[in-house]
């Protein structure tokens, strides 16, 4: 039976739109002074900037989902679609990996009690609404994007690593990739150390409130750092050139998006939550901002190298088509 990809894409896109509804509603209530699900209204007032940013991020996800099913989405500039979807894939893809691992750890090790977490005053149902929505949204939005990309960039499905052009910029690409790999290695070492329970370099408040969920995220971030660097090196050094381009490209896309998205978000969140700390010791950020900045820079470098390589590939394809069509 032949699957109607258009119908699947539309279904996935509209599912993604629907999955944002509860989250957007919750954020809108908080932004308008209705601390639903929270026993600490003052905390919601202090976090209005973060709530506004996350509301905007999910609104962008709705716009992306619509772009995958509406005619104007095919005509939109590639970068206008690809960049926010790169960030969305990184943010949501990380949740899709980390959440099952966290739930599995809770099943095997039992629930974790952390008094510091209890003080935040959010009801248990808020976790289910937020992360349940993110899970559905992530699966649906990524599915819709994959089917959208199959139509718009079909050549990426058949190209091989060796098909990437060996242009004059290849030396620059390889240099940037090596810098990204070094930064990613540093990020991976720090995140593995923190995931294993180490606290050196952490902000005081974060060291005191370490929990299993944060440890899982640290571990996933370390894996993403290694994956992004490895996939990029495979591409720029043309390792196994007869291998399909799609595999390492998807790994680099998702892992670099994760590093950039979560690194950027954590930098913003850290800045927003340390401005009103009464205890000066807890306002000291430690090495965390340095590691997060390294994540962001790594993601940007992977994006830059990938954009150069794919732009050159597209230009060569256009020039080849023009040579075939031109009269001799």
C-alpha positions in Angstrom: 0.0 0.0 0.0 1.4 3.4 -1.0 1.7 5.9 1.8 0.4 9.4 1.0 3.3 11.5 2.2 1.4 14.7 1.8 -1.3 13.5 4.1 1.2 12.2 6.7 3.1 15.5 6.5 -0.1 17.5 7.0 -1.2 15.2 9.9 2.2 15.6 11.6 2.2 19.4 11.1 -1.3 19.9 12.5 -0.5 17.5 15.4 2.5 19.7 16.2 0.3 22.8 16.2 -2.2 21.2 18.5 0.6 20.0 20.9 1.7 23.6 21.4 -1.8 24.6 22.6 -1.5 23.6 26.3 2.0 25.0 26.7 1.1 28.3 25.0 -2.0 28.6 27.1 0.0 27.9 30.3 2.6 30.5 29.4 -0.1 33.1 28.4 -1.8 32.6 31.8 1.5 33.1 33.6 2.4 36.2 31.6 -1.0 37.8 32.3 -0.7 37.3 36.1 -2.5 34.0 36.6 0.1 31.6 38.2 -1.9 28.5 37.4 -0.2 25.4 38.7 2.2 27.4 40.9 2.1 27.9 44.7 4.6 30.8 44.4 3.1 33.7 42.4 6.2 35.8 43.1 8.4 33.3 41.2 6.2 33.7 38.2 6.6 37.5 38.3 10.4 37.1 38.5 10.5 34.7 35.5 8.3 36.8 33.2 11.2 37.3 30.7 11.9 33.5 30.5 8.1 32.9 30.1 7.9 35.5 27.3 10.9 33.9 25.5 9.5 30.4 25.7 6.1 31.6 24.6 7.8 33.1 21.5 9.8 30.0 20.8 6.7 27.8 20.8 4.9 30.4 18.6 7.8 30.0 16.1 7.3 26.2 16.2 3.7 26.8 15.1 4.9 29.0 12.2 7.3 26.2 11.2 4.6 23.6 11.2 2.4 25.7 9.0 5.3 26.3 6.6 5.6 22.6 6.1 2.0 22.3 4.8 1.2 25.7 3.2 2.2 26.7 -0.3 4.2 29.7 1.0 6.4 27.3 2.9 7.9 26.0 -0.3 8.7 29.5 -1.5 10.2 30.7 1.8 13.9 31.3 1.7 15.8 28.2 2.7 17.6 29.9 5.6 14.4 31.3 7.0 13.1 27.7 7.4 16.3 25.8 8.1 17.8 27.9 10.9 14.8 27.9 13.3 14.1 24.3 12.5 17.8 23.5 13.2 17.4 25.1 16.7 14.0 23.4 17.2 15.4 20.0 16.2 18.2 20.4 18.7 15.9 21.5 21.6 13.1 19.0 21.0 15.4 16.2 19.9 17.4 16.5 23.1 14.2 16.2 25.1 13.2 13.1 23.1 16.5 11.5 24.1 16.8 12.8 27.7 13.1 12.3 28.9 13.0 8.5 28.3 16.4 8.1 30.0 15.2 10.1 33.0 12.0 8.1 33.3 14.0 4.9 32.9 16.3 6.0 35.7 13.3 6.8 37.9 11.9 3.3 37.2 15.2 1.5 38.0 16.4 3.7 40.9 13.1 4.9 42.3 11.8 8.5 42.5 14.2 11.2 43.7 13.3 13.5 46.5 14.9 16.9 46.5 13.7 19.5 49.0 15.0 22.3 46.9 12.9 21.2 44.0 9.8 21.1 46.2 10.3 24.8 47.0 9.7 25.8 43.4 5.9 25.3 44.0 4.9 23.8 40.6 2.3 21.1 40.6 3.2 17.7 39.2 0.7 18.1 36.4 2.7 21.0 35.0 5.6 18.6 34.3 3.2 16.3 32.5 1.7 19.1 30.4 5.0 20.7 29.5 7.1 17.6 28.7 4.2 15.6 27.4 3.5 18.4 24.9 7.2 18.7 24.0 7.4 15.0 23.3 4.4 15.0 21.0 5.5 18.3 19.4 9.0 17.1 18.8 7.9 13.8 17.2 5.3 15.5 15.0 7.4 18.6 14.0 10.5 16.6 13.1 8.4 14.1 11.1 6.7 17.0 9.2 10.1 18.6 8.5 11.7 15.3 7.2 8.8 14.9 4.7 9.1 18.6 3.8 12.8 18.3 3.2 12.3 15.2 1.1 10.4 17.3 -1.4 12.6 20.5 -1.2 16.0 19.0 -0.9 15.6 15.5 -2.4 19.2 15.4 -3.6 20.5 15.0 -0.1 18.8 11.6 0.1 21.0 10.1 -2.7 24.3 12.0 -2.5 27.3 10.4 -1.0 30.0 12.0 1.2 32.4 12.0 -1.7 30.0 14.0 -3.8 30.7 17.1 -1.7 32.8 19.4 -3.7 36.6 19.7 -3.0 36.6 23.5 -3.4 39.1 26.2 -2.4 37.3 26.6 0.9 37.9 23.0 2.0 41.0 24.0 4.0 39.0 26.6 5.9 36.2 24.1 6.5 38.6 21.6 7.9 40.3 24.2 10.1 36.9 25.3 11.5 35.9 21.7 12.0 39.1 21.0 14.1 38.4 24.0 16.3 34.8 22.8 16.7 36.1 19.3 17.7 38.4 20.7 20.3 35.7 22.8 21.8 33.3 19.9 21.7 35.8 17.7 23.5 36.1 20.3 26.3 32.3 20.4 26.6 32.0 16.6 26.7 34.7 16.3 29.5 33.0 18.9 31.6 29.5 17.5 31.1 30.5 13.9 31.8 32.3 15.1 35.0 29.1 16.9 36.2 26.9 14.0 35.1 29.0 11.7 37.3 28.3 13.9 40.3 31.2 16.3 40.2 30.5 19.8 41.4 33.7 21.7 40.8 33.1 24.6 38.5 29.3 24.6 39.1 27.5 27.7 40.5 26.9 27.3 44.2 23.1 27.2 43.8 23.3 24.5 41.1 25.8 22.4 43.1 23.4 22.4 46.1 20.4 21.5 44.0 21.9 18.7 41.8 19.3 16.2 40.8 19.0 13.2 38.5 17.3 15.2 35.7 20.2 17.6 35.5 22.7 14.7 35.5 20.8 13.1 32.6 20.9 16.3 30.6 24.6 16.7 31.2 25.2 13.2 30.0 23.1 13.7 26.9 24.9 17.0 26.2 28.2 15.2 26.3 27.0 12.7 23.8 25.7 15.4 21.5 29.1 17.2 21.7 31.0 14.1 20.6 28.4 13.2 17.9 28.5 16.7 16.4 32.3 16.8 16.2 32.6 13.3 14.9 29.9 13.7 12.2 31.5 17.0 11.0 35.0 15.5 10.8 33.6 12.6 8.7 32.1 15.1 6.3 35.0 17.6 5.9 37.7 14.9 5.7 35.5 12.8 3.4 35.9 9.7 5.6 34.3 6.7 3.8 33.4 8.8 0.8 31.0 6.2 -0.7 28.8 6.3 2.4 25.5 8.2 2.1 25.7 11.8 3.0 22.4 11.8 4.8 23.5 9.8 7.9 26.3 12.0 9.2 24.5 15.1 8.0 21.5 14.3 10.2 23.8 13.6 13.2 25.6 16.8 12.7 22.4 18.7 12.2 20.7 17.4 15.4 23.7 17.3 17.7 24.9 20.8 16.7 21.4 22.2 17.0 21.3 20.7 20.5 24.5 22.3 21.6 23.5 25.7 20.2 19.9 25.7 21.3 20.5 24.4 24.9 23.7 26.4 25.3 22.0 29.6 24.3 18.9 28.9 26.4 21.0 28.0 29.5 23.0 31.2 29.2 19.8 33.3 29.0 18.2 31.4 31.9 21.4 31.6 34.1 21.5 35.4 33.5 17.9 35.8 34.3 17.9 33.8 37.5 21.1 35.2 39.0 20.1 38.9 38.8 17.9 38.7 41.9 19.9 36.3 44.1 20.2 37.7 47.6 23.2 35.5 48.5 26.2 36.8 46.6 27.8 33.3 46.7 25.0 31.9 44.7 25.4 34.7 42.0 28.9 33.4 41.1 28.4 31.5 37.8 31.5 29.3 38.1 32.6 27.7 34.9 29.1 27.0 33.6 28.9 30.0 31.3 32.2 29.1 29.8 31.0 25.6 29.0 27.7 26.9 27.6 29.5 29.4 25.5 31.7 26.7 24.1 28.6 24.7 23.2 27.1 27.7 21.3 30.4 28.4 19.5 30.7 24.7 18.5 27.1 24.7 17.2 27.8 27.9 15.2 31.0 26.4 13.7 29.2 23.2 12.6 26.4 25.3 11.1 28.9 27.5 9.2 30.9 24.6 7.8 27.7 22.8 6.8 26.3 25.9 5.2 29.4 26.4 3.1 29.6 22.8 2.0 25.9 22.6 1.1 25.9 26.0 -0.7 28.8 24.9 -2.8 27.1 21.6 -3.5 23.9 23.4 -4.6 25.9 25.8 -6.8 27.7 22.9 -8.5 24.4 21.1 -9.1 23.0 24.3 -10.7 26.1 24.8 -12.9 26.0 21.2 -14.0 22.3 21.5 -15.0 23.1 24.7 -16.9 25.9 23.0 -18.8 23.6 20.1 -19.8 20.9 22.5 -21.0 23.1 24.9 -22.9 23.5 24.3 -26.7 26.8 23.1 -28.0 
